[in-house]
Amino acid sequence: MPDPVCIVGGTGALGFGLALRLGRAGVPIVIGSRDTTRAQEAADRARGRIPGGDFSGHENSGAIQSAELVILTVPFRSQSETLTNLKPTLGEEHLVIDATVPLAAAVSGKATRTLGVWQGSAAQQAQEMVPEGVRVVSAFHTVSAALLTDLEHELDEDVLVCGNRREDKARVAELVDRLDGLRAVDCGPLEMARIVEQFTPLLISINVRNKVRAGIKITGLHP
Amino acid sequence: MPDPVCIVGGTGALGFGLALRLGRAGVPIVIGSRDTTRAQEAADRARGRIPGGDFSGHENSGAIQSAELVILTVPFRSQSETLTNLKPTLGEEHLVIDATVPLAAAVSGKATRTLGVWQGSAAQQAQEMVPEGVRVVSAFHTVSAALLTDLEHELDEDVLVCGNRREDKARVAELVDRLDGLRAVDCGPLEMARIVEQFTPLLISINVRNKVRAGIKITGLHP
């Protein structure tokens, strides 16, 4: 039985898409939301899509108590507040997988532009905000929420992973490998998230131009 | 007969690799260098690799007088000086294809990090520096110089193109399409170069980790 995964922001498009795909792969999913009712509704919806899937819904702080792996898929606007609220509950057992992208849309700017984050990236901001001993890995920025949610769609792209500890990245890679058509690529230390987070607005720009749902693949890697 | 292409910085690794591949595809190549002798030596070397290829070598200013398409493949350290020197010779007929990446290596920093460029990107710096009426398109940042130079290697990756005019990007795409295994992807206006230029340090980070020559491919596009 795979370790359970908590998705903070699991009622949003990306979080819900990941919940569906991971749930279908047999991973027990705890959907976290600020609002317990919304979390439970999302879990119900997920169960409707994946009969037999193990989905539950809780308020964020309660949700992360039942999983060591915590995927953070909240809008950049809410990242800091969410982490502040989670602080008392986050402990050394947790590995936070941050998928936040500092889109300028957070301040009514364009979704093809980003904001400068003082720490370098949203992931580094997360690392600064979590309690000592909690590790942060950055991943899942470039996979389209719509394609994840469309369970008929066969994915065929990479998940770019940044983090400071090899073991943490290996754990995330193991999770990614459960999802058909996705491959984890180790992009280096967490500071490289400042580059990977920029891929989302670029893909949005390509999407708009070509009316597609683009993703990223790294060429030249050994199969 | 395709239009000739001038490669300013064609004695460097990326410029020479592009010269070889384009020359093999039948494009007349003018290699530009600050030093005429080095430019001519590079043209001789290219002719040795591609018998029958149309290669010549000139000092930069002379070189760009024989081609409307100018690919700029100089280190970031030299970009500004090179453009200042080219200014009197650049005219409205020219389309500058900038491949400059502001790697921190320019100031003895890491090749997995970049410098902040006041204008947003090296390409936007180039656009600010060229005379009124000269258009700049950004491209060719993510293709490995070593793989271009290894003519046995079958390329299979994308060239991410940013620019403000659709016609200019179409002209660059036409050039890219001459190269087997490369596909041009329109990434939006020139300002998106600030994102695309970051891909090079990320690929360098992936290369170091995996002992490969990685490239980028955008998934989900119509074939």
Boltz contact constraints between the chains, C-beta under 6 A:
constraints:
  - contact:
      token1: [A, 156]
      token2: [B, 219]
      max_distance: 6.0
  - contact:
      token1: [A, 157]
      token2: [B, 219]
      max_distance: 6.0
  - contact:
      token1: [A, 186]
      token2: [B, 209]
      max_distance: 6.0
  - contact:
      token1: [A, 187]
      token2: [B, 202]
      max_distance: 6.0
  - contact:
      token1: [A, 187]
      token2: [B, 205]
      max_distance: 6.0
  - contact:
      token1: [A, 187]
      token2: [B, 206]
      max_distance: 6.0
  - contact:
      token1: [A, 188]
      token2: [B, 205]
      max_distance: 6.0
  - contact:
      token1: [A, 192]
      token2: [B, 205]
      max_distance: 6.0
  - contact:
      token1: [A, 195]
      token2: [B, 198]
      max_distance: 6.0
  - contact:
      token1: [A, 195]
      token2: [B, 202]
      max_distance: 6.0
  - contact:
      token1: [A, 198]
      token2: [B, 195]
      max_distance: 6.0
  - contact:
      token1: [A, 198]
      token2: [B, 198]
      max_distance: 6.0
  - contact:
      token1: [A, 202]
      token2: [B, 187]
      max_distance: 6.0
  - contact:
      token1: [A, 202]
      token2: [B, 195]
      max_distance: 6.0
  - contact:
      token1: [A, 205]
      token2: [B, 187]
      max_distance: 6.0
  - contact:
      token1: [A, 205]
      token2: [B, 188]
      max_distance: 6.0
  - contact:
      token1: [A, 205]
      token2: [B, 192]
      max_distance: 6.0
  - contact:
      token1: [A, 206]
      token2: [B, 187]
      max_distance: 6.0
  - contact:
      token1: [A, 209]
      token2: [B, 186]
      max_distance: 6.0
  - contact:
      token1: [A, 210]
      token2: [B, 221]
      max_distance: 6.0
  - contact:
      token1: [A, 212]
      token2: [B, 220]
      max_distance: 6.0
  - contact:
      token1: [A, 212]
      token2: [B, 221]
      max_distance: 6.0
  - contact:
      token1: [A, 213]
      token2: [B, 220]
      max_distance: 6.0
  - contact:
      token1: [A, 214]
      token2: [B, 218]
      max_distance: 6.0
  - contact:
      token1: [A, 214]
      token2: [B, 220]
      max_distance: 6.0
  - contact:
      token1: [A, 215]
      token2: [B, 219]
      max_distance: 6.0
  - contact:
      token1: [A, 215]
      token2: [B, 220]
      max_distance: 6.0
  - contact:
      token1: [A, 217]
      token2: [B, 217]
      max_distance: 6.0
  - contact:
      token1: [A, 217]
      token2: [B, 219]
      max_distance: 6.0
  - contact:
      token1: [A, 218]
      token2: [B, 214]
      max_distance: 6.0
  - contact:
      token1: [A, 219]
      token2: [B, 156]
      max_distance: 6.0
  - contact:
      token1: [A, 219]
      token2: [B, 157]
      max_distance: 6.0
  - contact:
      token1: [A, 219]
      token2: [B, 215]
      max_distance: 6.0
  - contact:
      token1: [A, 219]
      token2: [B, 217]
      max_distance: 6.0
  - contact:
      token1: [A, 220]
      token2: [B, 212]
      max_distance: 6.0
  - contact:
      token1: [A, 220]
      token2: [B, 213]
      max_distance: 6.0
  - contact:
      token1: [A, 220]
      token2: [B, 214]
      max_distance: 6.0
  - contact:
      token1: [A, 220]
      token2: [B, 215]
      max_distance: 6.0
  - contact:
      token1: [A, 221]
      token2: [B, 210]
      max_distance: 6.0
  - contact:
      token1: [A, 221]
      token2: [B, 212]
      max_distance: 6.0
